[in-house]
Amino acid sequence: MAFISFALTKEEFLSGQKTVTRRKWKASHYAMWQRFWDEGKFVHDAWDKVPFAGGKKIGQFELTCRPYHEYLFDMPKDDLIHEGGMVDTLEEFYDLIGAHPNEQVVVIRFKKVESTPSNIACIGLAKSVAS
């Protein structure tokens, strides 16, 4: 299981509003995330910042499609909401992430994994019945 840091969008992730992230990753890191998808490893950890900087796990997310490359100028305007809704225009988004529209980024689409007490209770019950 891998992780993604949502340092700038922690609240948006926690609320479930953020369902996509765009990253400037090296080819090897991008390939690793594609391999996770290909191997059926869809659920990963969300952190508030990277662990070596004192980050904490804030939840989990499930990939909803295979990670892919996209030029920022091809980003759908609707994705501003799915990115967390922090800005109103694509130009503001480019500034927010410090990227030029001609840059190619990795797109990770996901949904937040909800962990509710009823799910936990069912898991515990299933374990005790199986024993």
N, C-alpha and C positions, 0 to 999 in steps of 0.2 A: 504494500500500500504506500502510496506517495502522498504528498501534501501540496497545497497551494496556500500562500499567505494572502490574506485579505486585509492587509494593514490599512489601506486607504478606504476600504469599503466594508469594514466589519459590520456596521449596523445594517447596511443594505443586504449583506449576505444573511445575517441573522433573521431579518424580517422576511426573507424569501423573495424579495424583489429582484435581487441580482441573480440572474440565471445564465450569464455569459461573461467571460473575461477574455481580454486580448492581452497577449504577452509577447515581448521581444525576447525569444529564447534562441539559444544555440541549436543547431541542427540535431545534435545528439540528444538534447533534452526533449525536443519536439518528437523525435523518433521514439523515445522512451514512452511518451504519452500515447502515441499511436499504437505502440506494442501493447500497452495496457488494454486499450480498446480491443485489439485483435485477439488478445488472450482472455477476454471476458472479465477483466479486472476493472469494474466500473465504479466501485465505491472507494473514495479517498478522503483523507482528512483535510479539514479547513483550519488554518491557524490565524491568530490575530497579527502575528509577525513571525519571522523565521525563528526556529527553535534556538539557534545559537545566539540570538539577540534577546533571549528571555521570553520568547513567544509562548503562547498557550493554545492548546487545541480548543476550538470554539464550536466544532461540529463536524459533520461529514456531508459530502455531496456525491451525487451519482452522475456520471457522464451520460448525456442523452444523445450524443452522436460522436462519431470519430473526430478527433481534433484535426483541424485543417488550417492551411495558410490562406490569408486574405490580405489584399492590399487595403489599406485604410480608406482609400477613396471609394472602395466597393462596399464599405460598411453600410448596412441598411439603417436609415434614420430611426426606425422603430427600435433598433438595438440600444439607443440611448437610454430608454426605459429599462431594458433588460440588463444593461451595464450598471444599473443602480439609480439612474435618474438624477445624478448630481449636476448635470449640465443640460442645456437646451439645444445646443447646435453641435454639428459634427466638428466645426472649427474649435469650439470650446473643448470638445473631447480630445482632439489632437493635442491641444495645449496642456490639458490635464495629465495626459500620459507622456508628454514630451516627445511626440513623434510627428513626423511629416506625413501628409496624406499618401505620398508615394512609397512609404515604407510597408513592407510585408510583415504581418504579425501572425501569431498562432492564435486561433480561436478555439476556446474551450467552452462548450455548451453543457449545462448541468442543471440539476435540480437539487435543492437542499434536502437531505435525508432528515425526516422528522423522527425524533425519538420521544415518544409519548409514554407516560406511565402505564397506559393500557398495553402498549406493545411490550414493555419490559415485563409486566405481569404475565402476559401470555407466553413469553419466552421462558420465564421461570416455571410456569405451570407445565409447559411442554417438556422441560427437562426433568421435572419430578415424576411425570407420568411415564417417561421413557426409562426411568431407573428401575 
